[in-house]
């Protein structure tokens, strides 16, 4: 079967690699987003999918817009029997959806109709879900609204963050895709419309989503920390401690700018301390315990802006924190 593969992010790579290695399929071309500037020197960098396609010696198309007529003409000339789409980053027009004999299949990392949208992995963890999975659907003109061909679930484990779950779902998606295509192409699997109940959405993650609101319950903060690792991370700011010295030409205290603090690892403490949200209950080599809107959070690994990731004990040796110090952050006065 002749396939055109559309993908951009790292999530796409396991599926592309599986298709290339399966002798039942010919990947006629790979479509991915244009190279983007990265790093301090802003050099153009290929997407993970383009890098993998080049490794396999596959033709690569990089249209600026999926609706570009020249691009659509290139696809039509390839005469693909099937389009496979995962984490491509552009909405496909009907002219492309109707082009292949068997239509377009999308690999989506949620159990649709839950978590339609750009960031299903992160929001499933952030919302405290205990199970998620992968859906293979036949694409239509809507956003993740197409009929379902196959689904496979997996638990969300306490030790999962978005990076770990991403890698597991990428592999599940690749396996499910290869399992589904033959029966679908043979007409043995019929697309089933998505249920009208259970619909939820997973919007694109923004940097500010990582800002810790200490007024939230500890478990909610913990879930969001796992969801937003590695990006944008969960962050707060160091307690502001006035520095005694000369300010404005006179002796007195000088206001200190709070330093950003990234939290890498923590655990929920099931207690209701009489402390304000964001206030430090204790700080020692076992961890930094911080009061939340409900219960508390023990911070185990953290990183000061411009520093390196380290355990709580090592961090406190160079950054002393005391009982009743308060982290500066969203929801903290």
FENGI-V725115 format. One record per pair of residues at least 24 apart in sequence whose C-alpha atoms are under 7 Angstrom apart, sorted by sequence separation. I is the first residue (numbers start at 1). J is the second residue. D is the distance in whole Angstrom. If there is no record, write none. Layout:
BEGIN
i=I j=J d=D
i=I j=J d=D
END
This chain:
BEGIN
i=1 j=25 d=5
i=2 j=26 d=5
i=3 j=27 d=5
i=4 j=28 d=6
i=5 j=29 d=6
i=6 j=30 d=6
i=7 j=31 d=6
i=8 j=32 d=5
i=66 j=90 d=7
i=72 j=96 d=7
i=109 j=133 d=6
i=110 j=134 d=5
i=111 j=135 d=6
i=131 j=155 d=4
i=132 j=156 d=7
i=210 j=234 d=4
i=211 j=235 d=5
i=212 j=236 d=6
i=236 j=260 d=6
i=237 j=261 d=5
i=271 j=295 d=5
i=288 j=312 d=7
i=1 j=26 d=6
i=2 j=27 d=6
i=3 j=28 d=6
i=4 j=29 d=5
i=5 j=30 d=5
i=6 j=31 d=5
i=7 j=32 d=5
i=8 j=33 d=6
i=109 j=134 d=4
i=110 j=135 d=6
i=130 j=155 d=6
i=131 j=156 d=5
i=207 j=232 d=5
i=210 j=235 d=6
i=211 j=236 d=6
i=235 j=260 d=7
i=236 j=261 d=5
i=270 j=295 d=5
i=271 j=296 d=7
i=287 j=312 d=5
i=2 j=28 d=6
i=4 j=30 d=6
i=5 j=31 d=6
i=6 j=32 d=6
i=66 j=92 d=6
i=67 j=93 d=6
i=108 j=134 d=6
i=109 j=135 d=6
i=117 j=143 d=7
i=130 j=156 d=5
i=235 j=261 d=5
i=236 j=262 d=7
i=269 j=295 d=6
i=270 j=296 d=7
i=286 j=312 d=7
i=287 j=313 d=7
i=107 j=134 d=7
i=108 j=135 d=5
i=117 j=144 d=7
i=235 j=262 d=4
i=269 j=296 d=5
i=285 j=312 d=6
i=286 j=313 d=7
i=30 j=58 d=7
i=34 j=62 d=5
i=107 j=135 d=6
i=108 j=136 d=6
i=116 j=144 d=6
i=234 j=262 d=6
i=235 j=263 d=6
i=268 j=296 d=6
i=269 j=297 d=6
i=285 j=313 d=4
i=29 j=58 d=6
i=30 j=59 d=6
i=31 j=60 d=6
i=32 j=61 d=6
i=33 j=62 d=5
i=34 j=63 d=7
i=107 j=136 d=5
i=233 j=262 d=7
i=234 j=263 d=6
i=268 j=297 d=5
i=269 j=298 d=7
i=284 j=313 d=6
i=29 j=59 d=5
i=30 j=60 d=5
i=31 j=61 d=5
i=32 j=62 d=5
i=33 j=63 d=7
i=34 j=64 d=6
i=106 j=136 d=6
i=107 j=137 d=7
i=150 j=180 d=7
i=267 j=297 d=6
i=268 j=298 d=6
i=29 j=60 d=6
i=30 j=61 d=6
i=31 j=62 d=6
i=33 j=64 d=7
i=105 j=136 d=7
i=106 j=137 d=5
i=266 j=297 d=7
i=267 j=298 d=5
i=105 j=137 d=6
i=106 j=138 d=6
i=266 j=298 d=5
i=267 j=299 d=7
i=105 j=138 d=5
i=106 j=139 d=6
i=266 j=299 d=4
i=104 j=138 d=6
i=105 j=139 d=6
i=265 j=299 d=6
i=266 j=300 d=5
i=104 j=139 d=6
i=134 j=169 d=7
i=265 j=300 d=5
i=266 j=301 d=7
i=13 j=49 d=6
i=133 j=169 d=7
i=265 j=301 d=5
i=12 j=49 d=7
i=264 j=301 d=5
i=265 j=302 d=7
i=9 j=47 d=7
i=10 j=48 d=5
i=263 j=301 d=6
i=264 j=302 d=5
i=283 j=321 d=6
i=8 j=47 d=6
i=9 j=48 d=6
i=10 j=49 d=7
i=134 j=173 d=6
i=263 j=302 d=4
i=283 j=322 d=6
i=8 j=48 d=6
i=9 j=49 d=6
i=111 j=151 d=7
i=122 j=162 d=6
i=149 j=189 d=7
i=262 j=302 d=6
i=263 j=303 d=6
i=282 j=322 d=7
i=283 j=323 d=7
i=8 j=49 d=5
i=121 j=162 d=6
i=136 j=177 d=7
i=149 j=190 d=7
i=262 j=303 d=5
i=282 j=323 d=5
i=7 j=49 d=6
i=149 j=191 d=5
i=261 j=303 d=6
i=262 j=304 d=6
i=280 j=322 d=7
i=281 j=323 d=5
i=148 j=191 d=5
i=149 j=192 d=7
i=261 j=304 d=5
i=280 j=323 d=5
i=281 j=324 d=6
i=147 j=191 d=5
i=148 j=192 d=5
i=222 j=266 d=7
i=260 j=304 d=6
i=261 j=305 d=6
i=280 j=324 d=5
i=121 j=166 d=7
i=147 j=192 d=5
i=148 j=193 d=6
i=222 j=267 d=7
i=260 j=305 d=5
i=279 j=324 d=5
i=280 j=325 d=5
i=147 j=193 d=4
i=148 j=194 d=6
i=259 j=305 d=6
i=279 j=325 d=6
i=280 j=326 d=6
i=94 j=141 d=6
i=146 j=193 d=7
i=147 j=194 d=6
i=279 j=326 d=4
i=278 j=326 d=5
i=279 j=327 d=6
i=145 j=194 d=7
i=219 j=268 d=6
i=278 j=327 d=5
i=218 j=268 d=6
i=138 j=191 d=7
i=278 j=332 d=7
i=277 j=332 d=7
i=32 j=88 d=6
i=109 j=169 d=6
i=215 j=277 d=5
i=214 j=277 d=5
i=162 j=226 d=6
i=214 j=278 d=5
i=161 j=226 d=4
i=162 j=227 d=5
i=107 j=173 d=6
i=160 j=226 d=7
i=161 j=227 d=6
i=162 j=228 d=7
i=163 j=229 d=7
i=162 j=229 d=6
i=163 j=230 d=7
i=161 j=229 d=6
i=12 j=86 d=5
i=218 j=292 d=5
i=12 j=87 d=6
i=217 j=292 d=6
i=218 j=293 d=7
i=4 j=80 d=6
i=11 j=87 d=7
i=216 j=292 d=6
i=217 j=293 d=5
i=218 j=294 d=6
i=3 j=80 d=5
i=215 j=292 d=6
i=216 j=293 d=5
i=217 j=294 d=4
i=218 j=295 d=6
i=2 j=80 d=5
i=3 j=81 d=6
i=4 j=82 d=7
i=5 j=83 d=6
i=6 j=84 d=6
i=7 j=85 d=6
i=9 j=87 d=6
i=214 j=292 d=5
i=215 j=293 d=4
i=216 j=294 d=7
i=217 j=295 d=7
i=218 j=296 d=5
i=2 j=81 d=5
i=3 j=82 d=5
i=4 j=83 d=5
i=5 j=84 d=5
i=6 j=85 d=5
i=7 j=86 d=5
i=8 j=87 d=6
i=9 j=88 d=7
i=123 j=202 d=6
i=214 j=293 d=6
i=218 j=297 d=6
i=1 j=81 d=6
i=2 j=82 d=7
i=3 j=83 d=6
i=4 j=84 d=6
i=5 j=85 d=6
i=6 j=86 d=7
i=7 j=87 d=5
i=8 j=88 d=5
i=7 j=88 d=4
i=8 j=89 d=7
i=113 j=194 d=6
i=6 j=88 d=6
i=113 j=195 d=7
i=120 j=202 d=5
i=102 j=185 d=7
i=119 j=202 d=5
i=114 j=198 d=6
i=116 j=200 d=6
i=117 j=201 d=6
i=118 j=202 d=6
i=119 j=203 d=6
i=113 j=198 d=6
i=114 j=199 d=5
i=115 j=200 d=5
i=116 j=201 d=5
i=117 j=202 d=5
i=118 j=203 d=6
i=119 j=204 d=5
i=113 j=199 d=5
i=114 j=200 d=5
i=115 j=201 d=4
i=116 j=202 d=6
i=117 j=203 d=6
i=118 j=204 d=5
i=119 j=205 d=7
i=239 j=325 d=6
i=113 j=200 d=7
i=114 j=201 d=7
i=115 j=202 d=5
i=239 j=326 d=5
i=239 j=327 d=5
i=238 j=327 d=5
i=239 j=328 d=6
i=237 j=327 d=6
i=238 j=328 d=6
i=236 j=327 d=7
i=237 j=328 d=5
i=236 j=328 d=6
i=237 j=329 d=6
i=236 j=329 d=5
i=128 j=223 d=6
i=126 j=223 d=5
i=125 j=223 d=6
i=126 j=224 d=4
i=125 j=226 d=7
i=126 j=227 d=5
i=125 j=227 d=5
i=123 j=227 d=7
i=122 j=227 d=5
i=122 j=228 d=6
i=213 j=329 d=7
i=215 j=331 d=6
i=212 j=329 d=6
i=213 j=330 d=5
i=214 j=331 d=6
i=212 j=330 d=6
i=213 j=331 d=5
i=214 j=332 d=7
i=211 j=330 d=7
i=11 j=166 d=7
i=14 j=170 d=6
i=18 j=174 d=6
i=14 j=171 d=6
i=15 j=173 d=7
i=11 j=170 d=5
i=15 j=174 d=4
i=14 j=174 d=6
END
